[in-house]
Amino acid sequence: MIGTIVNTCTILTGSVIGSIFKKGIRKKQQDALFQAMGLAATGLGINAVVQNMPKSNYPVLFIVSLALGSLAGSWLDIDARFQRLTARFSAGQLSKGLSTGILLYCIGTLSILGPIQSALYGDHTYLFTNATLDLVTSMVLASTYGIGMALAAAALFCWQGGIYLCALALGNFMTADMMTELSIVGGFLIAASGISILNIKDCKTMNMLPSLAIPILFCWVMSHF
């Protein structure tokens, strides 16, 4: 769980740094940091797609997954539900910051695929990348909401730790084909997150999260034939 521990520590570190320089990070500098994060996420997503696409045994599965997953997410209105959840805590500034931070840290493709890659292959790339992004995000959030933002690190640790343990327990269930297809779809979602951060297009990536379930279900069914 080294990747999750590092990710947790970066949020704690970023929260401390951000709180020390509270109000010292100007809007222009915040925008520059988020632009860098957006570019990094977009690049990582494209890299995941390019690396895994040649390995795919089901070339059109990612299209079906993105289409069906996005339809399901839009029908469930996941993005709006999370927005309402965030607004519920908007009475207190710290509560608003924590709810926003937890969503940013936990509800993302890197934070979901990262622990799985770490558990099955000992590959911490996604988690280390996520840790770098979270370091910047936590600095910006703590500069606005204060040191209390460090509490979000506990939520991230429980979230990623739970996914890590589940992946270990279901190791035989996660086939090579499944991870390849999952990584392709995940790459598109990571790139979509980057595009949203860059304010190019609000892709509502949370509505696309069900797309990650399609490759898992499809590969599980195919493994029985």
N, C-alpha and C positions, 0 to 999 in steps of 0.2 A: 504493500500500500504506500510505497515511497512517493508515488506521484500525487496521491491524495494528500499526504502529509505536507509535501512541498506546496501544493495548491492552497492548503489551509494556512500555512505559514505566510505565504505571500499576501493573503487577504489581511492577516493580522498586521504584517509589516506595513502594507499600504495604508491601513486604517490609522496606524500610529503616525506615519509620515504626514498623511493628509490632515490629521487633527492638529499636528504641530504647526503646519503652514496654513491652518484654517483661514479662509478668505484671502490667502496669499496667492492662490492660483486664479488668475483672471480668466474671464470668459474666453478671450482669444486663445489663451494657453490651453484651456479645457477643450476647446474645439480642435486644436492641433493634436492633442493626445487622443481624442476619439477618432480623428481622421487616421492617425497611425494605426489604431486598433482595427478600424474598418478595413484598411488595406491589408493588414496582416491576416485577418480572418478570411478575407476574399482569396488571398493567395494560397492560404492553407487548404481551403475548400477545393480550389481548382487543382492543386497538387494531389489531393486525395482522389479526385475523379480521374485524373490523367494516369496515376499510378495503378489504379485498380480496374479501370475500364478494359485494358487488354486481357486481364485475367478472367473476365466475366464469361460464364457459360450461358448466360441468359441476357443477351444484349439489350433487349427492350424492357427488361423487368424494372429498371430504374424509372422509365417513363410511366409505366403503369402504377408503380409505387407512389411517385410524386402526384400523379393525377388523383388516384383513389384516396391517398392520404390527405391531400389538400381538400378534397371534397368532404371527407369525414371531419376534418378539423374545422372547416367552415360551417358545416352542419351543427357540430357541437359548440361552435363559436368559442373555441378555447381562448383566443386572444382577448376577446371582450370579457370573458369570465375572469381572466387574470387582471385585466384593467380594473374591473369592479372590485376584485379582491384587494388590489393596491389602494383604490380609493376609500375602501372601508377603514383603512388605518391612517387616512390623511389628516385626521384631527390633530395628531401629534407629529411634529416634524421628524423626530427620531423614528417613530413608527413608520412614517412614510418612507424614510430613507432605508430602513431595514427591509420593508416589504419589497421595495424596488431592487435593493441589492441582492436579496435572496433569489428573486426571479432571474436577475441577470447572471448570477453565479451558477444557479442550479438548472434552470430550464434552458438548456442550450445543448446543441449536438456534441460539442467537445466534452461537456461535463457528463454526458450519457455514454458516448462511445469510448471516452478516455479510460474509465475504470474497467471496461470490458477488454480493451486492448491490453491494459496493464495486467489483468488477471490471467488472460489466456496466453499471451505471448511475451509478457515481461516488457512490453513496449510502452514507454511512458511519454512518447512524443506529444500526443494529444494533451495529456495532463500538464506537461511542462509548458506547452504553448498556452493552454488555458490559464495556467498559473501566471504567466507573463501578462496576459490580457487582464486578469483579475487584479494584479498588482496595480496597474494603471487605473482601472475602474474604482478600486477601493480607495485609492488616493484622492480621486476626484470626489467621490461620494463623502468621504470623511472630511474633506475640506469644506463641505457644505453642512453635513449633519453631525460631525464630531466623532469622538473616539467610540461612542456607542455602536458604530457600524461594525466594530470588531466582532460583535455577537453573531453576525451573519456567517462568520467562519465556522461556527459550531454546526449550523444548518448544512453548510456545504460538506463538512466532514461526514455527517450522518448520511447525507444523500449519496455521495460518491462511495462511501464505505459500504452502504447497503447494496449498491449496484455491483461493487467489486466482489462481495461475498456471494451474491446470487450467481455471478458469472463463474466463480470458482465451483460452486455447487452444481452448476449446469454445464460444466466444461465439455462433456461428451455431446451435449445437445447442440452446441455452437460449432457447426462444421466450417471447413475452409470456404466453401461456396457461400455460406450464409454470411460470414464475415466480409467476404469480398463485395457481395451485393449490398450489405449494410453500409460498408465504407463508401461505396459510390453514392448511395442516396444521402448518407451523412455528409459527404463532401459538398453536394449541392446545397444542403441546408446550411452548412457552415458558410459557404459563399453567399447565400441569401442573407445570412445574418450580417456579413460584412457590408453588403450592399445597403442594408437597412441602416447600419451604423453610419455609413457615408452619406446618408440622406439622399441617395440616388433614387431609391424606390422603397416604400414601406412594404416589404414582402410578407409581413405578418408571419414570421417564421414559426411562431408557436402554433398557428393553425396547420402548419405543415408537419408537425411532429408525428402524427399518426403514420406518416409515410415510412417511418422506421420499422413499423410492425409488419408491413407487407412482405419485405424480403425474408423476414424470420418465418412467417407463416408459410410462404411459398416454398422455401427451401426445406422446411420441416415436412411438408406434404410430399415433395419430390423425393425426399430420403426414404420414403416408404414404398417407392416403386422401383 
